[in-house]
């Protein structure tokens, strides 16, 4: 399964809304937190790779 940055951001927004619910159980909160942490890590890596691609492209232009 290929990573989709936009879908990950969408899911993070959903998780944020779910965790804002005062009636959420601790168990569900922990599961969502764990999922969010993984998505944040993947998004960070994706952005680092994108930055590198842009920097390399800029070097070729100069």
C-alpha positions in Angstrom: 0.0 0.0 0.0 1.4 3.3 -1.1 1.5 6.2 1.4 -0.9 9.0 0.6 0.0 12.3 2.3 -3.3 13.9 1.8 -5.2 10.9 3.2 -2.9 10.8 6.2 -3.6 14.5 6.9 -7.3 13.9 6.6 -7.1 10.9 9.0 -5.1 13.1 11.5 -7.9 15.6 11.4 -10.5 12.9 12.0 -8.4 11.5 14.9 -8.2 15.0 16.4 -12.0 15.4 16.3 -12.5 11.9 17.8 -10.1 12.6 20.6 -11.9 15.9 21.4 -14.9 13.9 22.5 -15.1 13.9 26.2 -16.8 10.5 26.2 -14.0 8.6 24.5 -12.5 5.8 26.5 -8.9 5.7 27.6 -8.4 2.6 25.5 -9.7 4.2 22.4 -7.7 7.4 23.1 -4.5 5.3 23.3 -5.2 3.5 20.1 -5.9 6.8 18.3 -2.9 8.4 19.8 -0.7 5.5 18.6 -2.2 5.7 15.1 -1.7 9.5 15.0 1.9 9.2 16.1 2.6 6.8 13.3 0.9 9.0 10.8 2.9 12.0 12.0 6.1 10.1 11.6 5.2 9.0 8.1 4.2 12.6 7.1 7.5 13.9 8.5 9.5 11.5 6.4 7.4 12.2 3.3 8.0 16.0 3.8 11.7 15.4 4.3 11.8 13.4 1.0 9.8 16.1 -0.8 12.2 18.8 0.5 15.2 16.9 -0.8 13.6 16.5 -4.2 12.9 20.2 -4.4 16.5 21.0 -3.3 17.9 18.7 -5.9 15.7 20.2 -8.6 16.8 23.7 -7.6 20.5 22.6 -7.9 19.9 21.5 -11.4 18.3 24.8 -12.4 21.2 26.9 -11.0 
